[in-house]
Amino acid sequence: MSDPQDVTRLLLAAHAGDEQAHAQLLPLVYDELRRRAGALMRRERAGHTLQPTALVHEAYLR
C-alpha cells in the first residue's frame, strides 16, 4: 500500500471535490482492499457466492 499520508491527502482532496485526486485514490488502495476482503471472505461459511473483488466493487459503489 502507498504511504498513508499520500492516501490521506488524496482522500481529503477527493472529499473536497478534486476529481483528479479521486481518480488517483482507487488504484492506490484497490489491492489492499481486495486483500482484506479476501481475508474476511475466507471466514465466511462454505458455499457463499460473493467474491473479494465483487465485495470491493460493491463497497465502492456505495
mmCIF file as gemmi writes it, N, C-alpha and C atoms, coordinates in Angstrom:
data_model
loop_
_atom_site.group_PDB
_atom_site.id
_atom_site.type_symbol
_atom_site.label_atom_id
_atom_site.label_alt_id
_atom_site.label_comp_id
_atom_site.label_asym_id
_atom_site.label_entity_id
_atom_site.label_seq_id
_atom_site.pdbx_PDB_ins_code
_atom_site.Cartn_x
_atom_site.Cartn_y
_atom_site.Cartn_z
_atom_site.occupancy
_atom_site.B_iso_or_equiv
_atom_site.pdbx_formal_charge
_atom_site.auth_seq_id
_atom_site.auth_asym_id
_atom_site.pdbx_PDB_model_num
ATOM 1 N N . MET Axp A 1 ? 0.849 -1.179 0 1 0 ? 1 A 1
ATOM 2 C CA . MET Axp A 1 ? 0 0 0 1 0 ? 1 A 1
ATOM 3 C C . MET Axp A 1 ? 0.887 1.231 0 1 0 ? 1 A 1
ATOM 4 N N . SER Axp A 2 ? 0.376 2.312 -0.492 1 0 ? 2 A 1
ATOM 5 C CA . SER Axp A 2 ? 1.115 3.561 -0.555 1 0 ? 2 A 1
ATOM 6 C C . SER Axp A 2 ? 1.271 4.171 0.82 1 0 ? 2 A 1
ATOM 7 N N . ASP Axp A 3 ? 2.061 5.201 0.858 1 0 ? 3 A 1
ATOM 8 C CA . ASP Axp A 3 ? 2.278 5.937 2.095 1 0 ? 3 A 1
ATOM 9 C C . ASP Axp A 3 ? 0.929 6.428 2.632 1 0 ? 3 A 1
ATOM 10 N N . PRO Axp A 4 ? 0.622 6.132 3.896 1 0 ? 4 A 1
ATOM 11 C CA . PRO Axp A 4 ? -0.669 6.559 4.461 1 0 ? 4 A 1
ATOM 12 C C . PRO Axp A 4 ? -0.903 8.065 4.351 1 0 ? 4 A 1
ATOM 13 N N . GLN Axp A 5 ? 0.163 8.849 4.403 1 0 ? 5 A 1
ATOM 14 C CA . GLN Axp A 5 ? -0.008 10.301 4.276 1 0 ? 5 A 1
ATOM 15 C C . GLN Axp A 5 ? -0.493 10.675 2.877 1 0 ? 5 A 1
ATOM 16 N N . ASP Axp A 6 ? 0.008 9.964 1.857 1 0 ? 6 A 1
ATOM 17 C CA . ASP Axp A 6 ? -0.456 10.214 0.49 1 0 ? 6 A 1
ATOM 18 C C . ASP Axp A 6 ? -1.936 9.866 0.353 1 0 ? 6 A 1
ATOM 19 N N . VAL Axp A 7 ? -2.313 8.739 0.929 1 0 ? 7 A 1
ATOM 20 C CA . VAL Axp A 7 ? -3.71 8.31 0.859 1 0 ? 7 A 1
ATOM 21 C C . VAL Axp A 7 ? -4.599 9.318 1.58 1 0 ? 7 A 1
ATOM 22 N N . THR Axp A 8 ? -4.172 9.765 2.745 1 0 ? 8 A 1
ATOM 23 C CA . THR Axp A 8 ? -4.948 10.759 3.499 1 0 ? 8 A 1
ATOM 24 C C . THR Axp A 8 ? -5.095 12.048 2.707 1 0 ? 8 A 1
ATOM 25 N N . ARG Axp A 9 ? -4.012 12.508 2.11 1 0 ? 9 A 1
ATOM 26 C CA . ARG Axp A 9 ? -4.05 13.735 1.311 1 0 ? 9 A 1
ATOM 27 C C . ARG Axp A 9 ? -5.034 13.58 0.151 1 0 ? 9 A 1
ATOM 28 N N . LEU Axp A 10 ? -4.98 12.438 -0.522 1 0 ? 10 A 1
ATOM 29 C CA . LEU Axp A 10 ? -5.89 12.206 -1.646 1 0 ? 10 A 1
ATOM 30 C C . LEU Axp A 10 ? -7.339 12.08 -1.185 1 0 ? 10 A 1
ATOM 31 N N . LEU Axp A 11 ? -7.556 11.434 -0.046 1 0 ? 11 A 1
ATOM 32 C CA . LEU Axp A 11 ? -8.916 11.335 0.494 1 0 ? 11 A 1
ATOM 33 C C . LEU Axp A 11 ? -9.494 12.716 0.779 1 0 ? 11 A 1
ATOM 34 N N . LEU Axp A 12 ? -8.706 13.554 1.402 1 0 ? 12 A 1
ATOM 35 C CA . LEU Axp A 12 ? -9.174 14.907 1.72 1 0 ? 12 A 1
ATOM 36 C C . LEU Axp A 12 ? -9.462 15.702 0.449 1 0 ? 12 A 1
ATOM 37 N N . ALA Axp A 13 ? -8.572 15.597 -0.523 1 0 ? 13 A 1
ATOM 38 C CA . ALA Axp A 13 ? -8.772 16.321 -1.779 1 0 ? 13 A 1
ATOM 39 C C . ALA Axp A 13 ? -9.994 15.792 -2.53 1 0 ? 13 A 1
ATOM 40 N N . ALA Axp A 14 ? -10.158 14.481 -2.559 1 0 ? 14 A 1
ATOM 41 C CA . ALA Axp A 14 ? -11.319 13.895 -3.236 1 0 ? 14 A 1
ATOM 42 C C . ALA Axp A 14 ? -12.607 14.318 -2.547 1 0 ? 14 A 1
ATOM 43 N N . HIS Axp A 15 ? -12.587 14.333 -1.227 1 0 ? 15 A 1
ATOM 44 C CA . HIS Axp A 15 ? -13.767 14.76 -0.471 1 0 ? 15 A 1
ATOM 45 C C . HIS Axp A 15 ? -14.112 16.216 -0.772 1 0 ? 15 A 1
ATOM 46 N N . ALA Axp A 16 ? -13.091 17.009 -1.058 1 0 ? 16 A 1
ATOM 47 C CA . ALA Axp A 16 ? -13.305 18.423 -1.374 1 0 ? 16 A 1
ATOM 48 C C . ALA Axp A 16 ? -13.726 18.626 -2.829 1 0 ? 16 A 1
ATOM 49 N N . GLY Axp A 17 ? -13.821 17.527 -3.589 1 0 ? 17 A 1
ATOM 50 C CA . GLY Axp A 17 ? -14.304 17.632 -4.956 1 0 ? 17 A 1
ATOM 51 C C . GLY Axp A 17 ? -13.24 17.538 -6.035 1 0 ? 17 A 1
ATOM 52 N N . ASP Axp A 18 ? -12.016 17.244 -5.666 1 0 ? 18 A 1
ATOM 53 C CA . ASP Axp A 18 ? -10.926 17.132 -6.636 1 0 ? 18 A 1
ATOM 54 C C . ASP Axp A 18 ? -11.046 15.804 -7.388 1 0 ? 18 A 1
ATOM 55 N N . GLU Axp A 19 ? -11.494 15.865 -8.635 1 0 ? 19 A 1
ATOM 56 C CA . GLU Axp A 19 ? -11.706 14.654 -9.433 1 0 ? 19 A 1
ATOM 57 C C . GLU Axp A 19 ? -10.4 13.925 -9.729 1 0 ? 19 A 1
ATOM 58 N N . GLN Axp A 20 ? -9.323 14.663 -9.917 1 0 ? 20 A 1
ATOM 59 C CA . GLN Axp A 20 ? -8.033 14.027 -10.189 1 0 ? 20 A 1
ATOM 60 C C . GLN Axp A 20 ? -7.575 13.215 -8.977 1 0 ? 20 A 1
ATOM 61 N N . ALA Axp A 21 ? -7.765 13.752 -7.783 1 0 ? 21 A 1
ATOM 62 C CA . ALA Axp A 21 ? -7.407 13.025 -6.562 1 0 ? 21 A 1
ATOM 63 C C . ALA Axp A 21 ? -8.254 11.763 -6.447 1 0 ? 21 A 1
ATOM 64 N N . HIS Axp A 22 ? -9.515 11.881 -6.767 1 0 ? 22 A 1
ATOM 65 C CA . HIS Axp A 22 ? -10.418 10.722 -6.721 1 0 ? 22 A 1
ATOM 66 C C . HIS Axp A 22 ? -9.932 9.636 -7.676 1 0 ? 22 A 1
ATOM 67 N N . ALA Axp A 23 ? -9.535 10.03 -8.873 1 0 ? 23 A 1
ATOM 68 C CA . ALA Axp A 23 ? -9.053 9.069 -9.865 1 0 ? 23 A 1
ATOM 69 C C . ALA Axp A 23 ? -7.741 8.412 -9.434 1 0 ? 23 A 1
ATOM 70 N N . GLN Axp A 24 ? -6.913 9.122 -8.7 1 0 ? 24 A 1
ATOM 71 C CA . GLN Axp A 24 ? -5.629 8.576 -8.239 1 0 ? 24 A 1
ATOM 72 C C . GLN Axp A 24 ? -5.794 7.675 -7.028 1 0 ? 24 A 1
ATOM 73 N N . LEU Axp A 25 ? -6.835 7.875 -6.272 1 0 ? 25 A 1
ATOM 74 C CA . LEU Axp A 25 ? -7.006 7.179 -4.999 1 0 ? 25 A 1
ATOM 75 C C . LEU Axp A 25 ? -7.295 5.69 -5.155 1 0 ? 25 A 1
ATOM 76 N N . LEU Axp A 26 ? -8.248 5.338 -5.972 1 0 ? 26 A 1
ATOM 77 C CA . LEU Axp A 26 ? -8.653 3.934 -6.064 1 0 ? 26 A 1
ATOM 78 C C . LEU Axp A 26 ? -7.514 3 -6.462 1 0 ? 26 A 1
ATOM 79 N N . PRO Axp A 27 ? -6.725 3.323 -7.485 1 0 ? 27 A 1
ATOM 80 C CA . PRO Axp A 27 ? -5.615 2.413 -7.808 1 0 ? 27 A 1
ATOM 81 C C . PRO Axp A 27 ? -4.624 2.242 -6.656 1 0 ? 27 A 1
ATOM 82 N N . LEU Axp A 28 ? -4.476 3.265 -5.83 1 0 ? 28 A 1
ATOM 83 C CA . LEU Axp A 28 ? -3.541 3.172 -4.706 1 0 ? 28 A 1
ATOM 84 C C . LEU Axp A 28 ? -4.014 2.2 -3.633 1 0 ? 28 A 1
ATOM 85 N N . VAL Axp A 29 ? -5.313 2.131 -3.417 1 0 ? 29 A 1
ATOM 86 C CA . VAL Axp A 29 ? -5.821 1.322 -2.305 1 0 ? 29 A 1
ATOM 87 C C . VAL Axp A 29 ? -6.522 0.034 -2.742 1 0 ? 29 A 1
ATOM 88 N N . TYR Axp A 30 ? -6.745 -0.137 -4.039 1 0 ? 30 A 1
ATOM 89 C CA . TYR Axp A 30 ? -7.529 -1.267 -4.528 1 0 ? 30 A 1
ATOM 90 C C . TYR Axp A 30 ? -6.958 -2.619 -4.096 1 0 ? 30 A 1
ATOM 91 N N . ASP Axp A 31 ? -5.681 -2.847 -4.302 1 0 ? 31 A 1
ATOM 92 C CA . ASP Axp A 31 ? -5.088 -4.147 -3.962 1 0 ? 31 A 1
ATOM 93 C C . ASP Axp A 31 ? -5.206 -4.454 -2.476 1 0 ? 31 A 1
ATOM 94 N N . GLU Axp A 32 ? -4.992 -3.439 -1.651 1 0 ? 32 A 1
ATOM 95 C CA . GLU Axp A 32 ? -5.107 -3.646 -0.2 1 0 ? 32 A 1
ATOM 96 C C . GLU Axp A 32 ? -6.552 -3.951 0.188 1 0 ? 32 A 1
ATOM 97 N N . LEU Axp A 33 ? -7.498 -3.242 -0.395 1 0 ? 33 A 1
ATOM 98 C CA . LEU Axp A 33 ? -8.907 -3.51 -0.109 1 0 ? 33 A 1
ATOM 99 C C . LEU Axp A 33 ? -9.287 -4.927 -0.534 1 0 ? 33 A 1
ATOM 100 N N . ARG Axp A 34 ? -8.816 -5.354 -1.69 1 0 ? 34 A 1
ATOM 101 C CA . ARG Axp A 34 ? -9.122 -6.696 -2.174 1 0 ? 34 A 1
ATOM 102 C C . ARG Axp A 34 ? -8.492 -7.759 -1.277 1 0 ? 34 A 1
ATOM 103 N N . ARG Axp A 35 ? -7.271 -7.521 -0.824 1 0 ? 35 A 1
ATOM 104 C CA . ARG Axp A 35 ? -6.603 -8.465 0.073 1 0 ? 35 A 1
ATOM 105 C C . ARG Axp A 35 ? -7.376 -8.604 1.379 1 0 ? 35 A 1
ATOM 106 N N . ARG Axp A 36 ? -7.804 -7.471 1.927 1 0 ? 36 A 1
ATOM 107 C CA . ARG Axp A 36 ? -8.568 -7.502 3.182 1 0 ? 36 A 1
ATOM 108 C C . ARG Axp A 36 ? -9.937 -8.152 2.986 1 0 ? 36 A 1
ATOM 109 N N . ALA Axp A 37 ? -10.561 -7.883 1.859 1 0 ? 37 A 1
ATOM 110 C CA . ALA Axp A 37 ? -11.851 -8.523 1.569 1 0 ? 37 A 1
ATOM 111 C C . ALA Axp A 37 ? -11.674 -10.031 1.468 1 0 ? 37 A 1
ATOM 112 N N . GLY Axp A 38 ? -10.585 -10.466 0.86 1 0 ? 38 A 1
ATOM 113 C CA . GLY Axp A 38 ? -10.311 -11.895 0.75 1 0 ? 38 A 1
ATOM 114 C C . GLY Axp A 38 ? -10.149 -12.539 2.115 1 0 ? 38 A 1
ATOM 115 N N . ALA Axp A 39 ? -9.46 -11.856 3.016 1 0 ? 39 A 1
ATOM 116 C CA . ALA Axp A 39 ? -9.279 -12.382 4.37 1 0 ? 39 A 1
ATOM 117 C C . ALA Axp A 39 ? -10.626 -12.499 5.083 1 0 ? 39 A 1
ATOM 118 N N . LEU Axp A 40 ? -11.482 -11.515 4.907 1 0 ? 40 A 1
ATOM 119 C CA . LEU Axp A 40 ? -12.813 -11.564 5.524 1 0 ? 40 A 1
ATOM 120 C C . LEU Axp A 40 ? -13.664 -12.68 4.922 1 0 ? 40 A 1
ATOM 121 N N . MET Axp A 41 ? -13.588 -12.834 3.616 1 0 ? 41 A 1
ATOM 122 C CA . MET Axp A 41 ? -14.417 -13.834 2.948 1 0 ? 41 A 1
ATOM 123 C C . MET Axp A 41 ? -13.986 -15.259 3.304 1 0 ? 41 A 1
ATOM 124 N N . ARG Axp A 42 ? -12.72 -15.463 3.603 1 0 ? 42 A 1
ATOM 125 C CA . ARG Axp A 42 ? -12.257 -16.803 3.99 1 0 ? 42 A 1
ATOM 126 C C . ARG Axp A 42 ? -12.889 -17.256 5.299 1 0 ? 42 A 1
ATOM 127 N N . ARG Axp A 43 ? -13.361 -16.309 6.104 1 0 ? 43 A 1
ATOM 128 C CA . ARG Axp A 43 ? -14 -16.66 7.375 1 0 ? 43 A 1
ATOM 129 C C . ARG Axp A 43 ? -15.495 -16.916 7.232 1 0 ? 43 A 1
ATOM 130 N N . GLU Axp A 44 ? -16.024 -16.713 6.027 1 0 ? 44 A 1
ATOM 131 C CA . GLU Axp A 44 ? -17.453 -16.943 5.784 1 0 ? 44 A 1
ATOM 132 C C . GLU Axp A 44 ? -17.73 -18.436 5.637 1 0 ? 44 A 1
ATOM 133 N N . ARG Axp A 45 ? -19.002 -18.787 5.732 1 0 ? 45 A 1
ATOM 134 C CA . ARG Axp A 45 ? -19.401 -20.187 5.596 1 0 ? 45 A 1
ATOM 135 C C . ARG Axp A 45 ? -19.061 -20.698 4.203 1 0 ? 45 A 1
ATOM 136 N N . ALA Axp A 46 ? -18.895 -21.988 4.102 1 0 ? 46 A 1
ATOM 137 C CA . ALA Axp A 46 ? -18.607 -22.608 2.807 1 0 ? 46 A 1
ATOM 138 C C . ALA Axp A 46 ? -19.795 -22.418 1.873 1 0 ? 46 A 1
ATOM 139 N N . GLY Axp A 47 ? -19.516 -22.22 0.62 1 0 ? 47 A 1
ATOM 140 C CA . GLY Axp A 47 ? -20.579 -22.108 -0.361 1 0 ? 47 A 1
ATOM 141 C C . GLY Axp A 47 ? -21.087 -20.699 -0.602 1 0 ? 47 A 1
ATOM 142 N N . HIS Axp A 48 ? -20.552 -19.712 0.102 1 0 ? 48 A 1
ATOM 143 C CA . HIS Axp A 48 ? -21.009 -18.346 -0.179 1 0 ? 48 A 1
ATOM 144 C C . HIS Axp A 48 ? -20.583 -17.982 -1.597 1 0 ? 48 A 1
ATOM 145 N N . THR Axp A 49 ? -21.28 -17.074 -2.214 1 0 ? 49 A 1
ATOM 146 C CA . THR Axp A 49 ? -21.019 -16.773 -3.62 1 0 ? 49 A 1
ATOM 147 C C . THR Axp A 49 ? -20.326 -15.438 -3.845 1 0 ? 49 A 1
ATOM 148 N N . LEU Axp A 50 ? -20.231 -14.604 -2.857 1 0 ? 50 A 1
ATOM 149 C CA . LEU Axp A 50 ? -19.607 -13.295 -3.029 1 0 ? 50 A 1
ATOM 150 C C . LEU Axp A 50 ? -18.088 -13.445 -3.039 1 0 ? 50 A 1
ATOM 151 N N . GLN Axp A 51 ? -17.454 -12.872 -4.035 1 0 ? 51 A 1
ATOM 152 C CA . GLN Axp A 51 ? -16.002 -12.926 -4.173 1 0 ? 51 A 1
ATOM 153 C C . GLN Axp A 51 ? -15.391 -11.617 -3.668 1 0 ? 51 A 1
ATOM 154 N N . PRO Axp A 52 ? -14.121 -11.637 -3.25 1 0 ? 52 A 1
ATOM 155 C CA . PRO Axp A 52 ? -13.481 -10.422 -2.739 1 0 ? 52 A 1
ATOM 156 C C . PRO Axp A 52 ? -13.559 -9.244 -3.705 1 0 ? 52 A 1
ATOM 157 N N . THR Axp A 53 ? -13.344 -9.494 -4.975 1 0 ? 53 A 1
ATOM 158 C CA . THR Axp A 53 ? -13.404 -8.41 -5.957 1 0 ? 53 A 1
ATOM 159 C C . THR Axp A 53 ? -14.799 -7.8 -5.997 1 0 ? 53 A 1
ATOM 160 N N . ALA Axp A 54 ? -15.818 -8.625 -5.985 1 0 ? 54 A 1
ATOM 161 C CA . ALA Axp A 54 ? -17.195 -8.128 -6.004 1 0 ? 54 A 1
ATOM 162 C C . ALA Axp A 54 ? -17.503 -7.333 -4.739 1 0 ? 54 A 1
ATOM 163 N N . LEU Axp A 55 ? -16.974 -7.769 -3.609 1 0 ? 55 A 1
ATOM 164 C CA . LEU Axp A 55 ? -17.189 -7.049 -2.354 1 0 ? 55 A 1
ATOM 165 C C . LEU Axp A 55 ? -16.575 -5.655 -2.416 1 0 ? 55 A 1
ATOM 166 N N . VAL Axp A 56 ? -15.356 -5.56 -2.935 1 0 ? 56 A 1
ATOM 167 C CA . VAL Axp A 56 ? -14.695 -4.256 -3.074 1 0 ? 56 A 1
ATOM 168 C C . VAL Axp A 56 ? -15.479 -3.368 -4.032 1 0 ? 56 A 1
ATOM 169 N N . HIS Axp A 57 ? -15.929 -3.924 -5.135 1 0 ? 57 A 1
ATOM 170 C CA . HIS Axp A 57 ? -16.693 -3.137 -6.106 1 0 ? 57 A 1
ATOM 171 C C . HIS Axp A 57 ? -18.015 -2.659 -5.511 1 0 ? 57 A 1
ATOM 172 N N . GLU Axp A 58 ? -18.679 -3.522 -4.77 1 0 ? 58 A 1
ATOM 173 C CA . GLU Axp A 58 ? -19.946 -3.142 -4.13 1 0 ? 58 A 1
ATOM 174 C C . GLU Axp A 58 ? -19.722 -2.026 -3.111 1 0 ? 58 A 1
ATOM 175 N N . ALA Axp A 59 ? -18.667 -2.146 -2.333 1 0 ? 59 A 1
ATOM 176 C CA . ALA Axp A 59 ? -18.355 -1.104 -1.346 1 0 ? 59 A 1
ATOM 177 C C . ALA Axp A 59 ? -18.042 0.216 -2.044 1 0 ? 59 A 1
ATOM 178 N N . TYR Axp A 60 ? -17.34 0.157 -3.147 1 0 ? 60 A 1
ATOM 179 C CA . TYR Axp A 60 ? -17.004 1.374 -3.892 1 0 ? 60 A 1
ATOM 180 C C . TYR Axp A 60 ? -18.267 2.065 -4.398 1 0 ? 60 A 1
ATOM 181 N N . LEU Axp A 61 ? -19.209 1.284 -4.897 1 0 ? 61 A 1
ATOM 182 C CA . LEU Axp A 61 ? -20.438 1.864 -5.43 1 0 ? 61 A 1
ATOM 183 C C . LEU Axp A 61 ? -21.284 2.527 -4.352 1 0 ? 61 A 1
ATOM 184 N N . ARG Axp A 62 ? -21.185 2.01 -3.154 1 0 ? 62 A 1
ATOM 185 C CA . ARG Axp A 62 ? -21.976 2.587 -2.065 1 0 ? 62 A 1
ATOM 186 C C . ARG Axp A 62 ? -21.295 3.806 -1.531 1 0 ? 62 A 1
